[in-house]
């Protein structure tokens, strides 16, 4: 994934860690008879494509807890997800778990 492609997907520039993630893993390939456990990177959570991530991010604009600089990377069929957040002060990219409800 190029930085330009990711910026088009998200509408903003992405942190370096996010660009590296999507460069390494942009979703999963589905195969016949594949189980969720075979597709999951973390039990129950599958890697999202950049497009899926951007769509999910659009459902939580300016979230008061997540802020505006967060990028989903893993998701479940039920709507829970893990997201990379950007802390510009510390230059860290903490990963947070977001659960529906």
C-alpha positions as CSV (number, residue, x, y, z in Angstrom):
1,X,0.0,0.0,0.0
2,X,1.3,3.4,-0.9
3,X,0.9,6.3,1.5
4,X,-1.1,8.1,-1.3
5,X,-3.5,5.2,-1.6
6,X,-4.0,5.1,2.2
7,X,-4.6,8.9,2.3
8,X,-7.2,8.5,-0.4
9,X,-8.9,5.7,1.6
10,X,-9.0,7.6,4.9
11,X,-9.1,11.2,3.7
12,X,-6.1,12.0,5.9
13,X,-2.5,11.1,6.1
14,X,-1.8,8.0,8.2
15,X,0.8,7.4,10.8
16,X,3.9,5.5,9.7
17,X,2.9,2.4,11.8
18,X,-0.5,2.3,10.1
19,X,1.1,2.5,6.6
20,X,3.5,-0.4,7.6
21,X,0.6,-2.5,8.9
22,X,-1.5,-2.2,5.7
23,X,1.7,-2.7,3.6
24,X,2.1,-6.0,5.4
25,X,-1.5,-7.0,5.7
26,X,-4.4,-5.6,3.7
27,X,-7.2,-7.9,4.7
28,X,-7.3,-11.7,4.2
29,X,-8.1,-14.0,1.4
30,X,-11.2,-16.2,1.9
31,X,-11.1,-19.8,0.8
32,X,-13.9,-22.5,0.6
33,X,-14.5,-24.2,3.9
34,X,-12.2,-21.8,5.8
35,X,-13.0,-21.4,9.5
36,X,-12.9,-18.2,11.4
37,X,-10.0,-19.5,13.4
38,X,-8.0,-20.0,10.2
39,X,-8.7,-16.4,9.1
40,X,-8.1,-14.7,12.5
41,X,-4.8,-13.1,13.4
42,X,-5.9,-12.6,17.0
43,X,-8.6,-15.1,18.1
44,X,-11.9,-13.9,16.7
45,X,-10.4,-10.9,15.0
46,X,-9.6,-10.8,11.2
47,X,-7.3,-8.3,9.5
48,X,-9.3,-5.5,7.8
49,X,-8.6,-4.1,4.3
50,X,-7.8,-0.4,4.2
51,X,-11.2,0.2,2.6
52,X,-13.0,-1.7,5.4
53,X,-11.0,0.2,8.0
54,X,-11.9,3.5,6.4
55,X,-15.6,2.6,6.3
56,X,-15.6,1.5,10.0
57,X,-13.7,4.7,10.9
58,X,-16.5,6.7,9.2
59,X,-19.0,5.2,11.6
60,X,-17.3,6.9,14.6
61,X,-16.5,10.5,13.6
62,X,-14.6,12.5,16.2
63,X,-15.2,9.9,18.9
64,X,-14.6,11.5,22.3
65,X,-12.4,8.7,23.5
66,X,-10.6,7.7,20.3
67,X,-10.2,11.2,19.0
68,X,-9.8,11.9,15.3
69,X,-6.6,10.0,14.6
70,X,-7.4,6.3,14.9
71,X,-7.4,3.5,12.3
72,X,-9.1,0.1,12.7
73,X,-6.8,-2.8,11.8
74,X,-8.6,-5.9,13.1
75,X,-12.3,-6.6,13.3
76,X,-15.0,-9.2,14.1
77,X,-18.2,-10.0,12.4
78,X,-20.0,-8.6,15.4
79,X,-18.6,-5.1,15.1
80,X,-15.8,-5.1,17.8
81,X,-12.4,-4.0,16.5
82,X,-8.8,-3.1,17.4
83,X,-7.6,0.3,16.3
84,X,-4.2,2.0,16.1
85,X,-4.4,5.5,17.7
86,X,-2.0,8.2,17.1
87,X,-0.4,10.2,20.0
88,X,1.4,13.0,18.3
89,X,3.0,14.2,21.6
90,X,4.8,10.9,22.3
91,X,5.0,9.7,18.7
92,X,3.6,6.4,19.8
93,X,0.8,4.4,18.1
94,X,-1.1,2.6,20.9
95,X,-3.5,-0.1,20.0
96,X,-6.9,0.0,21.6
97,X,-9.8,-2.5,21.7
98,X,-13.3,-1.1,20.9
99,X,-16.3,-3.2,21.8
100,X,-19.8,-2.5,20.6
101,X,-22.0,-0.9,23.3
